[in-house]
Amino acid sequence: MSTFAIKADRFVLPGATMQGGYLTIKDGFFGAWSAEEPECEIRDYTGCIVGPGLVDTHIHGFHNHATTDCDPDAIDDSSIALAQAGTTAWVPTTFTESVDDIARACAAIAEADERRDDDFRGARIAGIFLEGPFFTTAHVGAQNPAFLIDPDVEIFDGWQEKAGGRIVKSALAAEKDGACDYIAALDQRGVVTAIGHSDAHYDEALAAVNAGASCFVHTYNGQRGLHHRDPGVTGAAMTTPETYAEIICDGKHVVPGAIKALVDAKGWQHCVLITDCLICGGMPEGEYVSGGMAVVMKDGLCYLKGEDGATGNIAGSVLTLARGVKNMVDWQIVTAEQAIRMGTEVAARSVRVEDRFGYIKPGRAADLTIFNADMTLADTYVGGVSVTA
Protein backbone atom coordinates (compact mmCIF):
# COMPACT_ATOMS: atom_id res chain seq x y z
CA MET A 1 0.00 0.00 0.00
CA SER A 2 1.06 3.61 -0.46
CA THR A 3 1.02 6.86 1.43
CA PHE A 4 -1.64 9.44 0.67
CA ALA A 5 -3.40 12.29 2.42
CA ILE A 6 -7.05 13.26 2.62
CA LYS A 7 -7.88 16.92 2.14
CA ALA A 8 -11.19 18.11 3.61
CA ASP A 9 -12.90 21.08 5.23
CA ARG A 10 -13.06 19.56 8.73
CA PHE A 11 -11.55 16.64 10.61
CA VAL A 12 -13.14 15.29 13.82
CA LEU A 13 -10.04 14.47 15.86
CA PRO A 14 -9.82 13.45 19.54
CA GLY A 15 -8.78 16.84 20.87
CA ALA A 16 -10.73 19.12 18.57
CA THR A 17 -12.32 19.44 15.16
CA MET A 18 -9.62 20.84 12.91
CA GLN A 19 -10.57 23.23 10.13
CA GLY A 20 -9.12 22.31 6.75
CA GLY A 21 -5.75 20.64 6.38
CA TYR A 22 -4.65 17.12 5.55
CA LEU A 23 -4.78 13.69 7.20
CA THR A 24 -2.00 11.35 6.18
CA ILE A 25 -2.62 7.61 5.77
CA LYS A 26 0.33 5.25 5.33
CA ASP A 27 0.01 1.56 4.52
CA GLY A 28 -3.54 1.49 5.83
CA PHE A 29 -2.85 3.25 9.14
CA PHE A 30 -3.42 6.80 10.32
CA GLY A 31 -0.58 9.27 10.33
CA ALA A 32 -0.89 12.80 11.63
CA TRP A 33 -3.11 15.72 10.66
CA SER A 34 -1.27 18.76 9.34
CA ALA A 35 -2.23 22.20 8.15
CA GLU A 36 0.43 22.10 5.44
CA GLU A 37 0.08 19.95 2.33
CA PRO A 38 2.36 16.89 2.55
CA GLU A 39 4.40 15.60 -0.38
CA CYS A 40 2.29 12.58 -1.34
CA GLU A 41 -0.89 11.74 -3.24
CA ILE A 42 -3.75 14.04 -2.22
CA ARG A 43 -7.35 12.80 -2.25
CA ASP A 44 -9.54 15.86 -2.38
CA TYR A 45 -12.75 15.86 -0.31
CA THR A 46 -13.23 19.60 -0.30
CA GLY A 47 -16.56 20.53 1.27
CA CYS A 48 -16.62 17.37 3.41
CA ILE A 49 -16.24 16.56 7.10
CA VAL A 50 -14.07 13.56 7.99
CA GLY A 51 -14.75 11.52 11.11
CA PRO A 52 -13.68 8.18 12.57
CA GLY A 53 -15.40 5.13 11.14
CA LEU A 54 -18.89 4.75 12.59
CA VAL A 55 -19.34 2.15 15.36
CA ASP A 56 -22.77 0.49 15.70
CA THR A 57 -23.03 -1.10 19.14
CA HIS A 58 -26.57 -2.50 18.80
CA ILE A 59 -27.41 -4.18 15.49
CA HIS A 60 -29.02 -7.57 14.76
CA GLY A 61 -28.28 -7.93 11.08
CA PHE A 62 -28.06 -6.35 7.65
CA HIS A 63 -28.33 -7.20 3.97
CA ASN A 64 -30.68 -10.16 4.46
CA HIS A 65 -28.57 -11.81 7.16
CA ALA A 66 -29.16 -12.03 10.90
CA THR A 67 -26.47 -12.30 13.54
CA THR A 68 -28.26 -15.41 14.79
CA ASP A 69 -28.09 -17.26 11.46
CA CYS A 70 -25.03 -19.04 12.90
CA ASP A 71 -23.29 -18.55 9.56
CA PRO A 72 -19.84 -16.93 9.42
CA ASP A 73 -20.26 -16.22 5.69
CA ALA A 74 -23.44 -14.28 6.48
CA ILE A 75 -21.59 -12.24 9.11
CA ASP A 76 -18.95 -11.40 6.50
CA ASP A 77 -21.51 -10.38 3.89
CA SER A 78 -23.30 -8.16 6.41
CA SER A 79 -19.95 -6.64 7.36
CA ILE A 80 -19.11 -5.76 3.76
CA ALA A 81 -22.53 -4.19 3.16
CA LEU A 82 -22.33 -2.24 6.42
CA ALA A 83 -18.94 -0.79 5.50
CA GLN A 84 -20.30 0.30 2.14
CA ALA A 85 -23.10 2.07 4.05
CA GLY A 86 -20.71 3.95 6.34
CA THR A 87 -20.27 1.67 9.37
CA THR A 88 -16.70 0.43 9.86
CA ALA A 89 -17.16 -1.47 13.14
CA TRP A 90 -20.16 -3.22 14.66
CA VAL A 91 -21.14 -5.24 17.68
CA PRO A 92 -23.27 -8.13 16.35
CA THR A 93 -26.27 -8.38 18.65
CA THR A 94 -28.09 -11.58 19.55
CA PHE A 95 -31.75 -12.11 20.44
CA THR A 96 -33.62 -13.89 23.21
CA GLU A 97 -33.25 -17.49 22.09
CA SER A 98 -32.41 -20.77 23.79
CA VAL A 99 -29.13 -20.98 25.70
CA ASP A 100 -27.73 -23.38 23.09
CA ASP A 101 -28.80 -21.23 20.13
CA ILE A 102 -27.16 -18.15 21.64
CA ALA A 103 -23.99 -20.19 22.13
CA ARG A 104 -24.04 -21.24 18.47
CA ALA A 105 -24.53 -17.64 17.35
CA CYS A 106 -21.57 -16.51 19.49
CA ALA A 107 -19.39 -19.26 18.05
CA ALA A 108 -20.27 -18.32 14.46
CA ILE A 109 -19.52 -14.63 15.05
CA ALA A 110 -16.19 -15.60 16.63
CA GLU A 111 -15.35 -17.83 13.68
CA ALA A 112 -16.06 -15.02 11.23
CA ASP A 113 -13.77 -12.73 13.18
CA GLU A 114 -10.97 -15.25 13.63
CA ARG A 115 -10.64 -16.15 9.97
CA ARG A 116 -10.36 -12.59 8.66
CA ASP A 117 -7.07 -11.29 7.35
CA ASP A 118 -5.76 -7.77 6.77
CA ASP A 119 -7.30 -7.68 3.29
CA PHE A 120 -10.90 -8.04 4.49
CA ARG A 121 -12.74 -4.79 3.74
CA GLY A 122 -15.90 -5.17 5.78
CA ALA A 123 -16.93 -3.62 9.07
CA ARG A 124 -14.77 -4.92 11.89
CA ILE A 125 -16.31 -6.98 14.69
CA ALA A 126 -15.84 -4.90 17.84
CA GLY A 127 -17.45 -7.44 20.12
CA ILE A 128 -20.75 -9.22 20.75
CA PHE A 129 -23.83 -7.83 22.50
CA LEU A 130 -26.23 -10.25 24.19
CA GLU A 131 -29.66 -8.62 24.04
CA GLY A 132 -31.45 -11.12 26.24
CA PRO A 133 -32.60 -13.56 27.41
CA PHE A 134 -32.80 -11.99 30.90
CA PHE A 135 -35.86 -9.80 30.27
CA THR A 136 -39.37 -9.27 31.58
CA THR A 137 -42.54 -10.25 29.78
CA ALA A 138 -43.97 -6.77 30.47
CA HIS A 139 -41.64 -5.20 27.88
CA VAL A 140 -40.61 -8.22 25.84
CA GLY A 141 -41.06 -6.34 22.55
CA ALA A 142 -39.78 -8.34 19.59
CA GLN A 143 -37.89 -10.78 21.85
CA ASN A 144 -39.24 -14.33 22.05
CA PRO A 145 -41.00 -14.75 25.43
CA ALA A 146 -40.60 -18.54 25.30
CA PHE A 147 -36.91 -18.23 26.14
CA LEU A 148 -36.92 -15.66 28.96
CA ILE A 149 -34.87 -16.75 31.98
CA ASP A 150 -33.26 -15.21 35.07
CA PRO A 151 -29.68 -13.89 34.93
CA ASP A 152 -27.11 -16.63 35.37
CA VAL A 153 -23.35 -16.01 35.46
CA GLU A 154 -22.51 -19.64 34.75
CA ILE A 155 -24.59 -19.52 31.56
CA PHE A 156 -22.88 -16.27 30.57
CA ASP A 157 -19.45 -17.83 31.07
CA GLY A 158 -20.44 -20.62 28.69
CA TRP A 159 -21.41 -18.11 26.04
CA GLN A 160 -18.21 -16.14 26.58
CA GLU A 161 -16.17 -19.30 26.06
CA LYS A 162 -17.94 -19.93 22.73
CA ALA A 163 -17.37 -16.29 21.80
CA GLY A 164 -13.65 -16.49 22.49
CA GLY A 165 -13.95 -13.63 24.98
CA ARG A 166 -15.67 -11.30 22.50
CA ILE A 167 -18.84 -10.54 24.48
CA VAL A 168 -18.56 -6.89 25.53
CA LYS A 169 -22.14 -6.15 26.62
CA SER A 170 -25.05 -8.06 28.14
CA ALA A 171 -28.57 -6.71 28.64
CA LEU A 172 -31.05 -7.59 31.36
CA ALA A 173 -34.13 -6.33 33.15
CA ALA A 174 -33.05 -4.67 36.40
CA GLU A 175 -35.88 -6.22 38.39
CA LYS A 176 -35.09 -9.85 37.54
CA ASP A 177 -34.05 -12.17 40.38
CA GLY A 178 -30.28 -12.14 40.67
CA ALA A 179 -29.85 -9.06 38.47
CA CYS A 180 -27.52 -7.13 40.75
CA ASP A 181 -25.31 -10.16 41.43
CA TYR A 182 -25.06 -10.79 37.68
CA ILE A 183 -24.22 -7.14 37.00
CA ALA A 184 -21.49 -7.09 39.65
CA ALA A 185 -19.97 -10.33 38.38
CA LEU A 186 -19.81 -9.11 34.77
CA ASP A 187 -18.41 -5.76 35.83
CA GLN A 188 -15.54 -7.63 37.48
CA ARG A 189 -15.00 -9.42 34.16
CA GLY A 190 -14.84 -6.11 32.30
CA VAL A 191 -18.15 -6.68 30.51
CA VAL A 192 -20.73 -3.90 30.24
CA THR A 193 -24.22 -4.64 31.54
CA ALA A 194 -27.15 -2.72 30.09
CA ILE A 195 -30.68 -2.26 31.44
CA GLY A 196 -33.30 -3.06 28.84
CA HIS A 197 -36.69 -4.65 28.19
CA SER A 198 -37.35 -3.81 31.82
CA ASP A 199 -40.35 -2.83 33.92
CA ALA A 200 -38.13 -1.73 36.80
CA HIS A 201 -39.11 1.16 39.00
CA TYR A 202 -36.66 4.02 39.38
CA ASP A 203 -35.12 2.69 42.60
CA GLU A 204 -34.65 -0.76 41.08
CA ALA A 205 -32.90 0.75 38.09
CA LEU A 206 -30.66 2.81 40.39
CA ALA A 207 -29.78 -0.33 42.34
CA ALA A 208 -28.65 -1.93 39.08
CA VAL A 209 -26.51 1.12 38.25
CA ASN A 210 -25.02 1.04 41.74
CA ALA A 211 -24.12 -2.62 41.15
CA GLY A 212 -22.25 -1.70 37.96
CA ALA A 213 -24.74 -1.40 35.09
CA SER A 214 -23.52 1.39 32.83
CA CYS A 215 -25.82 1.48 29.80
CA PHE A 216 -29.51 1.70 28.93
CA VAL A 217 -30.83 -0.26 25.96
CA HIS A 218 -32.66 1.76 23.26
CA THR A 219 -33.86 4.39 25.74
CA TYR A 220 -37.65 4.94 25.84
CA ASN A 221 -38.30 1.70 23.94
CA GLY A 222 -38.99 -1.52 25.84
CA GLN A 223 -38.85 -0.03 29.33
CA ARG A 224 -40.93 1.55 32.09
CA GLY A 225 -41.22 5.15 30.93
CA LEU A 226 -40.88 8.51 32.63
CA HIS A 227 -43.73 9.43 34.98
CA HIS A 228 -43.76 12.29 37.48
CA ARG A 229 -44.48 9.90 40.36
CA ASP A 230 -42.25 7.10 39.10
CA PRO A 231 -39.37 8.14 36.84
CA GLY A 232 -38.89 4.50 35.85
CA VAL A 233 -36.06 3.18 33.70
CA THR A 234 -36.17 6.19 31.38
CA GLY A 235 -35.83 8.53 34.34
CA ALA A 236 -32.86 6.54 35.61
CA ALA A 237 -31.21 6.86 32.21
CA MET A 238 -31.69 10.63 32.30
CA THR A 239 -30.44 11.16 35.85
CA THR A 240 -27.34 8.93 36.07
CA PRO A 241 -24.73 11.14 34.41
CA GLU A 242 -21.94 8.58 34.07
CA THR A 243 -24.05 5.93 32.34
CA TYR A 244 -24.65 5.71 28.60
CA ALA A 245 -28.06 5.81 26.94
CA GLU A 246 -28.62 4.18 23.57
CA ILE A 247 -31.08 5.91 21.26
CA ILE A 248 -32.55 4.60 17.99
CA CYS A 249 -32.17 7.68 15.84
CA ASP A 250 -34.64 6.92 13.02
CA GLY A 251 -37.35 9.35 14.18
CA LYS A 252 -39.88 6.51 14.25
CA HIS A 253 -38.99 4.53 17.37
CA VAL A 254 -38.49 7.83 19.20
CA VAL A 255 -39.63 11.19 17.84
CA PRO A 256 -37.03 13.97 17.56
CA GLY A 257 -38.50 15.96 20.48
CA ALA A 258 -38.05 13.02 22.85
CA ILE A 259 -34.50 12.46 21.58
CA LYS A 260 -33.76 16.13 22.28
CA ALA A 261 -35.17 15.76 25.81
CA LEU A 262 -32.81 12.86 26.46
CA VAL A 263 -29.77 14.60 24.99
CA ASP A 264 -30.51 17.82 26.89
CA ALA A 265 -30.94 15.90 30.16
CA LYS A 266 -27.95 13.61 29.82
CA GLY A 267 -25.55 15.43 27.52
CA TRP A 268 -24.53 14.26 24.07
CA GLN A 269 -21.29 12.85 25.52
CA HIS A 270 -23.28 9.97 27.05
CA CYS A 271 -25.90 9.37 24.36
CA VAL A 272 -25.06 6.57 21.94
CA LEU A 273 -26.50 6.55 18.44
CA ILE A 274 -27.58 3.02 17.48
CA THR A 275 -29.64 1.46 14.72
CA ASP A 276 -31.12 -1.71 16.30
CA CYS A 277 -31.22 -2.75 12.65
CA LEU A 278 -32.68 -6.13 11.71
CA ILE A 279 -32.06 -8.61 8.91
CA CYS A 280 -34.02 -6.48 6.43
CA GLY A 281 -31.69 -3.47 6.66
CA GLY A 282 -30.39 -2.64 3.21
CA MET A 283 -33.14 -4.73 1.61
CA PRO A 284 -36.45 -4.00 -0.19
CA GLU A 285 -39.82 -4.11 1.56
CA GLY A 286 -41.21 -7.57 2.22
CA GLU A 287 -41.43 -10.41 4.72
CA TYR A 288 -38.42 -11.72 6.65
CA VAL A 289 -37.58 -13.84 9.71
CA SER A 290 -35.73 -12.09 12.55
CA GLY A 291 -34.68 -13.86 15.72
CA GLY A 292 -36.92 -16.77 14.76
CA MET A 293 -39.95 -14.47 14.49
CA ALA A 294 -41.80 -13.43 11.34
CA VAL A 295 -41.48 -9.74 10.52
CA VAL A 296 -42.68 -7.41 7.81
CA MET A 297 -40.65 -4.50 6.46
CA LYS A 298 -42.71 -1.57 5.20
CA ASP A 299 -42.66 2.22 5.31
CA GLY A 300 -39.10 2.29 6.64
CA LEU A 301 -39.75 0.06 9.68
CA CYS A 302 -39.82 -3.60 10.61
CA TYR A 303 -42.94 -4.96 12.32
CA LEU A 304 -43.85 -8.28 13.94
CA LYS A 305 -46.20 -10.37 11.81
CA GLY A 306 -49.07 -12.01 13.67
CA GLU A 307 -50.30 -15.56 13.09
CA ASP A 308 -53.28 -14.07 11.27
CA GLY A 309 -50.95 -12.17 8.95
CA ALA A 310 -51.70 -8.80 10.56
CA THR A 311 -48.95 -6.30 11.32
CA GLY A 312 -48.07 -6.10 15.01
CA ASN A 313 -45.65 -4.08 17.15
CA ILE A 314 -42.49 -2.45 15.87
CA ALA A 315 -39.74 -5.08 15.83
CA GLY A 316 -36.74 -2.96 14.96
CA SER A 317 -35.31 -0.49 12.51
CA VAL A 318 -33.82 -0.67 9.02
CA LEU A 319 -31.65 2.37 9.71
CA THR A 320 -28.00 2.86 8.81
CA LEU A 321 -25.86 4.67 11.34
CA ALA A 322 -24.73 7.19 8.72
CA ARG A 323 -28.37 8.14 8.19
CA GLY A 324 -28.85 8.38 11.95
CA VAL A 325 -25.98 10.84 12.21
CA LYS A 326 -27.54 12.95 9.47
CA ASN A 327 -30.92 12.82 11.21
CA MET A 328 -29.48 14.23 14.43
CA VAL A 329 -28.07 17.18 12.51
CA ASP A 330 -31.17 17.70 10.36
CA TRP A 331 -33.33 17.77 13.50
CA GLN A 332 -30.98 20.41 14.96
CA ILE A 333 -30.48 18.39 18.15
CA VAL A 334 -26.67 18.46 17.98
CA THR A 335 -23.96 19.79 15.70
CA ALA A 336 -22.38 17.72 12.94
CA GLU A 337 -19.26 17.24 15.05
CA GLN A 338 -21.28 16.07 18.06
CA ALA A 339 -23.41 13.69 15.98
CA ILE A 340 -20.28 12.09 14.51
CA ARG A 341 -18.74 11.71 17.95
CA MET A 342 -21.98 10.15 19.28
CA GLY A 343 -21.72 7.49 16.57
CA THR A 344 -17.99 6.89 17.03
CA GLU A 345 -16.14 7.96 20.19
CA VAL A 346 -19.16 7.82 22.52
CA ALA A 347 -20.30 4.51 21.06
CA ALA A 348 -16.86 2.95 21.48
CA ARG A 349 -16.55 4.16 25.06
CA SER A 350 -19.99 2.79 25.94
CA VAL A 351 -18.82 -0.78 25.26
CA ARG A 352 -15.22 -0.24 26.42
CA VAL A 353 -13.58 -0.73 23.00
CA GLU A 354 -12.23 2.81 22.64
CA ASP A 355 -8.70 1.42 22.69
CA ARG A 356 -9.35 -0.02 19.21
CA PHE A 357 -12.25 1.84 17.64
CA GLY A 358 -13.96 5.21 17.38
CA TYR A 359 -10.99 7.57 17.17
CA ILE A 360 -8.62 8.93 14.55
CA LYS A 361 -5.21 8.40 16.13
CA PRO A 362 -1.77 7.86 14.57
CA GLY A 363 -0.94 4.17 14.31
CA ARG A 364 -4.54 2.94 14.29
CA ALA A 365 -6.16 1.27 11.29
CA ALA A 366 -7.38 4.01 8.95
CA ASP A 367 -11.15 3.53 9.25
CA LEU A 368 -13.01 6.68 8.21
CA THR A 369 -16.52 7.87 7.46
CA ILE A 370 -16.67 10.98 5.28
CA PHE A 371 -19.78 13.16 5.05
CA ASN A 372 -20.78 15.75 2.49
CA ALA A 373 -21.75 19.24 3.65
CA ASP A 374 -25.42 18.13 3.81
CA MET A 375 -24.35 15.12 5.95
CA THR A 376 -25.05 12.55 3.26
CA LEU A 377 -22.43 9.83 3.03
CA ALA A 378 -19.52 10.76 0.75
CA ASP A 379 -17.12 7.86 1.28
CA THR A 380 -15.97 5.19 3.70
CA TYR A 381 -12.49 3.82 4.25
CA VAL A 382 -11.58 0.53 5.95
CA GLY A 383 -7.88 0.07 6.54
CA GLY A 384 -7.09 2.97 4.25
CA VAL A 385 -9.12 1.59 1.33
CA SER A 386 -12.28 3.23 -0.01
CA VAL A 387 -15.18 0.74 0.17
CA THR A 388 -18.20 2.86 -0.67
CA ALA A 389 -20.43 1.06 -3.19
C-alpha positions in Angstrom: 0.0 0.0 0.0 1.1 3.6 -0.5 1.0 6.9 1.4 -1.6 9.4 0.7 -3.4 12.3 2.4 -7.0 13.3 2.6 -7.9 16.9 2.1 -11.2 18.1 3.6 -12.9 21.1 5.2 -13.1 19.6 8.7 -11.6 16.6 10.6 -13.1 15.3 13.8 -10.0 14.5 15.9 -9.8 13.5 19.5 -8.8 16.8 20.9 -10.7 19.1 18.6 -12.3 19.4 15.2 -9.6 20.8 12.9 -10.6 23.2 10.1 -9.1 22.3 6.8 -5.8 20.6 6.4 -4.6 17.1 5.6 -4.8 13.7 7.2 -2.0 11.3 6.2 -2.6 7.6 5.8 0.3 5.2 5.3 0.0 1.6 4.5 -3.5 1.5 5.8 -2.9 3.3 9.1 -3.4 6.8 10.3 -0.6 9.3 10.3 -0.9 12.8 11.6 -3.1 15.7 10.7 -1.3 18.8 9.3 -2.2 22.2 8.1 0.4 22.1 5.4 0.1 20.0 2.3 2.4 16.9 2.6 4.4 15.6 -0.4 2.3 12.6 -1.3 -0.9 11.7 -3.2 -3.7 14.0 -2.2 -7.4 12.8 -2.2 -9.5 15.9 -2.4 -12.8 15.9 -0.3 -13.2 19.6 -0.3 -16.6 20.5 1.3 -16.6 17.4 3.4 -16.2 16.6 7.1 -14.1 13.6 8.0 -14.8 11.5 11.1 -13.7 8.2 12.6 -15.4 5.1 11.1 -18.9 4.8 12.6 -19.3 2.2 15.4 -22.8 0.5 15.7 -23.0 -1.1 19.1 -26.6 -2.5 18.8 -27.4 -4.2 15.5 -29.0 -7.6 14.8 -28.3 -7.9 11.1 -28.1 -6.4 7.7 -28.3 -7.2 4.0 -30.7 -10.2 4.5 -28.6 -11.8 7.2 -29.2 -12.0 10.9 -26.5 -12.3 13.5 -28.3 -15.4 14.8 -28.1 -17.3 11.5 -25.0 -19.0 12.9 -23.3 -18.6 9.6 -19.8 -16.9 9.4 -20.3 -16.2 5.7 -23.4 -14.3 6.5 -21.6 -12.2 9.1 -19.0 -11.4 6.5 -21.5 -10.4 3.9 -23.3 -8.2 6.4 -19.9 -6.6 7.4 -19.1 -5.8 3.8 -22.5 -4.2 3.2 -22.3 -2.2 6.4 -18.9 -0.8 5.5 -20.3 0.3 2.1 -23.1 2.1 4.0 -20.7 3.9 6.3 -20.3 1.7 9.4 -16.7 0.4 9.9 -17.2 -1.5 13.1 -20.2 -3.2 14.7 -21.1 -5.2 17.7 -23.3 -8.1 16.3 -26.3 -8.4 18.6 -28.1 -11.6 19.5 -31.7 -12.1 20.4 -33.6 -13.9 23.2 -33.2 -17.5 22.1 -32.4 -20.8 23.8 -29.1 -21.0 25.7 -27.7 -23.4 23.1 -28.8 -21.2 20.1 -27.2 -18.2 21.6 -24.0 -20.2 22.1 -24.0 -21.2 18.5 -24.5 -17.6 17.3 -21.6 -16.5 19.5 -19.4 -19.3 18.1 -20.3 -18.3 14.5 -19.5 -14.6 15.1 -16.2 -15.6 16.6 -15.3 -17.8 13.7 -16.1 -15.0 11.2 -13.8 -12.7 13.2 -11.0 -15.3 13.6 -10.6 -16.2 10.0 -10.4 -12.6 8.7 -7.1 -11.3 7.3 -5.8 -7.8 6.8 -7.3 -7.7 3.3 -10.9 -8.0 4.5 -12.7 -4.8 3.7 -15.9 -5.2 5.8 -16.9 -3.6 9.1 -14.8 -4.9 11.9 -16.3 -7.0 14.7 -15.8 -4.9 17.8 -17.4 -7.4 20.1 -20.7 -9.2 20.8 -23.8 -7.8 22.5 -26.2 -10.2 24.2 -29.7 -8.6 24.0 -31.5 -11.1 26.2 -32.6 -13.6 27.4 -32.8 -12.0 30.9 -35.9 -9.8 30.3 -39.4 -9.3 31.6 -42.5 -10.2 29.8 -44.0 -6.8 30.5 -41.6 -5.2 27.9 -40.6 -8.2 25.8 -41.1 -6.3 22.6 -39.8 -8.3 19.6 -37.9 -10.8 21.8 -39.2 -14.3 22.0 -41.0 -14.7 25.4 -40.6 -18.5 25.3 -36.9 -18.2 26.1 -36.9 -15.7 29.0 -34.9 -16.8 32.0 -33.3 -15.2 35.1 -29.7 -13.9 34.9 -27.1 -16.6 35.4 -23.4 -16.0 35.5 -22.5 -19.6 34.7 -24.6 -19.5 31.6 -22.9 -16.3 30.6 -19.4 -17.8 31.1 -20.4 -20.6 28.7 -21.4 -18.1 26.0 -18.2 -16.1 26.6 -16.2 -19.3 26.1 -17.9 -19.9 22.7 -17.4 -16.3 21.8 -13.6 -16.5 22.5 -14.0 -13.6 25.0 -15.7 -11.3 22.5 -18.8 -10.5 24.5 -18.6 -6.9 25.5 -22.1 -6.1 26.6 -25.1 -8.1 28.1 -28.6 -6.7 28.6 -31.1 -7.6 31.4 -34.1 -6.3 33.2 -33.0 -4.7 36.4 -35.9 -6.2 38.4 -35.1 -9.9 37.5 -34.0 -12.2 40.4 -30.3 -12.1 40.7 -29.9 -9.1 38.5 -27.5 -7.1 40.7 -25.3 -10.2 41.4 -25.1 -10.8 37.7 -24.2 -7.1 37.0 -21.5 -7.1 39.6 -20.0 -10.3 38.4 -19.8 -9.1 34.8 -18.4 -5.8 35.8 -15.5 -7.6 37.5 -15.0 -9.4 34.2 -14.8 -6.1 32.3 -18.1 -6.7 30.5 -20.7 -3.9 30.2 -24.2 -4.6 31.5 -27.2 -2.7 30.1 -30.7 -2.3 31.4 -33.3 -3.1 28.8 -36.7 -4.7 28.2 -37.3 -3.8 31.8 -40.3 -2.8 33.9 -38.1 -1.7 36.8 -39.1 1.2 39.0 -36.7 4.0 39.4 -35.1 2.7 42.6 -34.6 -0.8 41.1 -32.9 0.8 38.1 -30.7 2.8 40.4 -29.8 -0.3 42.3 -28.6 -1.9 39.1 -26.5 1.1 38.2 -25.0 1.0 41.7 -24.1 -2.6 41.1 -22.3 -1.7 38.0 -24.7 -1.4 35.1 -23.5 1.4 32.8 -25.8 1.5 29.8 -29.5 1.7 28.9 -30.8 -0.3 26.0 -32.7 1.8 23.3 -33.9 4.4 25.7 -37.6 4.9 25.8 -38.3 1.7 23.9 -39.0 -1.5 25.8 -38.9 0.0 29.3 -40.9 1.6 32.1 -41.2 5.1 30.9 -40.9 8.5 32.6 -43.7 9.4 35.0 -43.8 12.3 37.5 -44.5 9.9 40.4 -42.2 7.1 39.1 -39.4 8.1 36.8 -38.9 4.5 35.9 -36.1 3.2 33.7 -36.2 6.2 31.4 -35.8 8.5 34.3 -32.9 6.5 35.6 -31.2 6.9 32.2 -31.7 10.6 32.3 -30.4 11.2 35.9 -27.3 8.9 36.1 -24.7 11.1 34.4 -21.9 8.6 34.1 -24.1 5.9 32.3 -24.7 5.7 28.6 -28.1 5.8 26.9 -28.6 4.2 23.6 -31.1 5.9 21.3 -32.6 4.6 18.0 -32.2 7.7 15.8 -34.6 6.9 13.0 -37.3 9.4 14.2 -39.9 6.5 14.2 -39.0 4.5 17.4 -38.5 7.8 19.2 -39.6 11.2 17.8 -37.0 14.0 17.6 -38.5 16.0 20.5 -38.1 13.0 22.8 -34.5 12.5 21.6 -33.8 16.1 22.3 -35.2 15.8 25.8 -32.8 12.9 26.5 -29.8 14.6 25.0 -30.5 17.8 26.9 -30.9 15.9 30.2 -27.9 13.6 29.8 -25.5 15.4 27.5 -24.5 14.3 24.1 -21.3 12.8 25.5 -23.3 10.0 27.1 -25.9 9.4 24.4 -25.1 6.6 21.9 -26.5 6.5 18.4 -27.6 3.0 17.5 -29.6 1.5 14.7 -31.1 -1.7 16.3 -31.2 -2.8 12.7 -32.7 -6.1 11.7 -32.1 -8.6 8.9 -34.0 -6.5 6.4 -31.7 -3.5 6.7 -30.4 -2.6 3.2 -33.1 -4.7 1.6 -36.5 -4.0 -0.2 -39.8 -4.1 1.6 -41.2 -7.6 2.2 -41.4 -10.4 4.7 -38.4 -11.7 6.7 -37.6 -13.8 9.7 -35.7 -12.1 12.5 -34.7 -13.9 15.7 -36.9 -16.8 14.8 -39.9 -14.5 14.5 -41.8 -13.4 11.3 -41.5 -9.7 10.5 -42.7 -7.4 7.8 -40.7 -4.5 6.5 -42.7 -1.6 5.2 -42.7 2.2 5.3 -39.1 2.3 6.6 -39.7 0.1 9.7 -39.8 -3.6 10.6 -42.9 -5.0 12.3 -43.8 -8.3 13.9 -46.2 -10.4 11.8 -49.1 -12.0 13.7 -50.3 -15.6 13.1 -53.3 -14.1 11.3 -51.0 -12.2 9.0 -51.7 -8.8 10.6 -49.0 -6.3 11.3 -48.1 -6.1 15.0 -45.6 -4.1 17.1 -42.5 -2.4 15.9 -39.7 -5.1 15.8 -36.7 -3.0 15.0 -35.3 -0.5 12.5 -33.8 -0.7 9.0 -31.6 2.4 9.7 -28.0 2.9 8.8 -25.9 4.7 11.3 -24.7 7.2 8.7 -28.4 8.1 8.2 -28.8 8.4 12.0 -26.0 10.8 12.2 -27.5 12.9 9.5 -30.9 12.8 11.2 -29.5 14.2 14.4 -28.1 17.2 12.5 -31.2 17.7 10.4 -33.3 17.8 13.5 -31.0 20.4 15.0 -30.5 18.4 18.1 -26.7 18.5 18.0 -24.0 19.8 15.7 -22.4 17.7 12.9 -19.3 17.2 15.1 -21.3 16.1 18.1 -23.4 13.7 16.0 -20.3 12.1 14.5 -18.7 11.7 18.0 -22.0 10.2 19.3 -21.7 7.5 16.6 -18.0 6.9 17.0 -16.1 8.0 20.2 -19.2 7.8 22.5 -20.3 4.5 21.1 -16.9 2.9 21.5 -16.5 4.2 25.1 -20.0 2.8 25.9 -18.8 -0.8 25.3 -15.2 -0.2 26.4 -13.6 -0.7 23.0 -12.2 2.8 22.6 -8.7 1.4 22.7 -9.3 0.0 19.2 -12.2 1.8 17.6 -14.0 5.2 17.4 -11.0 7.6 17.2 -8.6 8.9 14.5 -5.2 8.4 16.1 -1.8 7.9 14.6 -0.9 4.2 14.3 -4.5 2.9 14.3 -6.2 1.3 11.3 -7.4 4.0 8.9 -11.2 3.5 9.2 -13.0 6.7 8.2 -16.5 7.9 7.5 -16.7 11.0 5.3 -19.8 13.2 5.1 -20.8 15.7 2.5 -21.7 19.2 3.6 -25.4 18.1 3.8 -24.4 15.1 5.9 -25.1 12.5 3.3 -22.4 9.8 3.0 -19.5 10.8 0.8 -17.1 7.9 1.3 -16.0 5.2 3.7 -12.5 3.8 4.2 -11.6 0.5 6.0 -7.9 0.1 6.5 -7.1 3.0 4.2 -9.1 1.6 1.3 -12.3 3.2 0.0 -15.2 0.7 0.2 -18.2 2.9 -0.7 -20.4 1.1 -3.2 
